[in-house]
Amino acid sequence: MPSQIHKINSLSALIAVVLFLALATAPTIVRAADATQDRHSGYYYPSISSTEVYRARAPVMNTAHREMRIGFIVAQTNGQIQRNYPPRYAIFAKGAEAEKLIIVGLDGNSFATLHRARAVMAQLTAAARGSALFRNMAVEDLFTFFDLAKMLGFSQITISDGKSYAHKVTLE
């Protein structure tokens, strides 16, 4: 009987140690889960270093869906490939519904700083404002590239140089 009591005490002590370790490491596990919330970070771009919220002037179009967002990416990529010079950035969509727009600089200059990346976004705004969609809606002097992204159903845009920073824009 004393050996059974010794086994029970040993088992109780082991359970207590395991519970203590589980509770002691729980905050670390939660922090690690929060850090990996963005599963594209560390693969397509470095960890998010800054964020902003863009309150879109445009609503999501009723016809916006996954295939439309992917078609937009394909059109943008094909437009870059057809030029006589290498693409300045890669643009692609991720997420179950292709709702996350990612733009990563490729040339080492255009996206060297967030300010330069914003300049590229301004160029994309100019292109969007020249589109038939914006002209037909008579919003070519009001909507931006971010508004176009919102119209297509994107919920966020991540902009990065692919090396030192990643900036996430949440579209509301």
Secondary structure in CASP SS format (residue, H / E / C, confidence):
PFRMAT SS
TARGET T0000
AUTHOR 0000-0000-0000
METHOD secondary structure of the structure
MODEL  1
M C 1.00
P H 1.00
S H 1.00
Q H 1.00
I H 1.00
H H 1.00
K H 1.00
I H 1.00
N H 1.00
S H 1.00
L H 1.00
S H 1.00
A H 1.00
L H 1.00
I H 1.00
A H 1.00
V H 1.00
V H 1.00
L H 1.00
F H 1.00
L H 1.00
A H 1.00
L H 1.00
A H 1.00
T H 1.00
A H 1.00
P H 1.00
T H 1.00
I H 1.00
V H 1.00
R H 1.00
A H 1.00
A H 1.00
D H 1.00
A H 1.00
T C 1.00
Q C 1.00
D C 1.00
R C 1.00
H C 1.00
S E 1.00
G C 1.00
Y C 1.00
Y C 1.00
Y E 1.00
P C 1.00
S C 1.00
I C 1.00
S C 1.00
S E 1.00
T E 1.00
E E 1.00
V E 1.00
Y E 1.00
R C 1.00
A C 1.00
R C 1.00
A C 1.00
P C 1.00
V C 1.00
M C 1.00
N C 1.00
T C 1.00
A C 1.00
H C 1.00
R H 1.00
E H 1.00
M H 1.00
R H 1.00
I H 1.00
G H 1.00
F H 1.00
I H 1.00
V H 1.00
A H 1.00
Q H 1.00
T H 1.00
N H 1.00
G H 1.00
Q H 1.00
I H 1.00
Q C 1.00
R C 1.00
N C 1.00
Y C 1.00
P C 1.00
P C 1.00
R C 1.00
Y E 1.00
A E 1.00
I E 1.00
F E 1.00
A E 1.00
K E 1.00
G C 1.00
A C 1.00
E C 1.00
A C 1.00
E C 1.00
K E 1.00
L E 1.00
I E 1.00
I E 1.00
V E 1.00
G E 1.00
L C 1.00
D C 1.00
G C 1.00
N C 1.00
S C 1.00
F C 1.00
A C 1.00
T C 1.00
L H 1.00
H H 1.00
R H 1.00
A H 1.00
R H 1.00
A H 1.00
V H 1.00
M H 1.00
A H 1.00
Q H 1.00
L H 1.00
T H 1.00
A H 1.00
A H 1.00
A H 1.00
R H 1.00
G C 1.00
S C 1.00
A H 1.00
L H 1.00
F H 1.00
R H 1.00
N H 1.00
M H 1.00
A C 1.00
V C 1.00
E C 1.00
D C 1.00
L C 1.00
F C 1.00
T C 1.00
F H 1.00
F H 1.00
D H 1.00
L H 1.00
A H 1.00
K H 1.00
M H 1.00
L C 1.00
G C 1.00
F C 1.00
S C 1.00
Q E 1.00
I E 1.00
T E 1.00
I E 1.00
S E 1.00
D C 1.00
G C 1.00
K C 1.00
S C 1.00
Y C 1.00
A E 1.00
H E 1.00
K E 1.00
V E 1.00
T E 1.00
L E 1.00
E C 1.00
END
